Amino acid sequence: MPTQVSAPAEAQIRELIDGWVKAVRARDLNAITANYAKDVMVFDAVPPLRYRGTDAYRKNWEECFDMMQGPIGFEIRELSITAGDELAFSHSVNRLSGTQKNGKNMEMWFRATVCFRKNGGKWLVTHEHASVPFYPDDTMKAATDLKP
C-alpha cells in the first residue's frame, strides 16, 4: 500500500526542525525540548546508550553547553521528511561545532533519524536516534572526521 504524504504536515515538521536548529544555536533549553514528548526515547551519539524523557534529554544538552564557550554552530543537511496526518519521520546529516572550554575546536557530523507523532494537534518528537559511524578496524574509533 502506498504511503500517504501530507504536504501541510511536512511543512509543519520542517518548521519545527528549523526552530530546533535556532534553539540549539541560541542555547535555549526550553525551546529545544518544547516539541519533545514527555516520554521521548533518545539514542544519542554520546553516552549513555539512551535517554528516557525530556528531563534526561534536557540534561544532555545542558552538559553539552557547559562544555562549550562562545557560539554553537548547528546545521542540518540532506533533510528528508515523510509525513502523514498523525505520524512522520525525518532523516538528515547534521553538524555540531564550536569551541570547547579547553580551547579546542570541535566539529562533528552525525546522522539523525527523528520520529514524530501528532498529539492534540501538535507534532511531538517521540523518538530520536543520532549516531556516528565507526572504523571497524582494531581501534573501533568513532569516525568523527567524516564530512558529507
C-alpha positions, 0 to 999 in steps of 0.5 A: 500500500502506498504511503500517504504524504501530507504536504501541510504536515511536512511543512509543519515538521520542517518548521519545527526542525528549523526552530530546533536548529535556532534553539540549539544555536541560541542555547535555549533549553526550553525551546529545544525540548518544547516539541519533545514528548514527555516520554521521548526515547533518545539514542544519542551519539554520546553516552549513555546508550539512551535517554528516557524523557525530556528531563534526561534529554534536557540534561544532555544538552545542558552538559553539552553547553557547559562544555562549550564557550562562545557560539554553537554552530548547528546545521542540518543537511540532506533533510528528508521528511515523510509525513502523514496526518498523525505520524512522520519521520525525518532523516538528515546529516547534521553538524555540531561545532564550536569551541570547547572550554579547553580551547579546542575546536570541535566539529562533528557530523552525525546522522539523525533519524527523528520520529514524530507523532501528532498529539492534540494537534501538535507534532511531538518528537517521540523518538530520536536516534543520532549516531556516528559511524565507526572504523571497524578496524582494531581501534573501533574509533568513532569516525568523527572526521567524516564530512558529507 
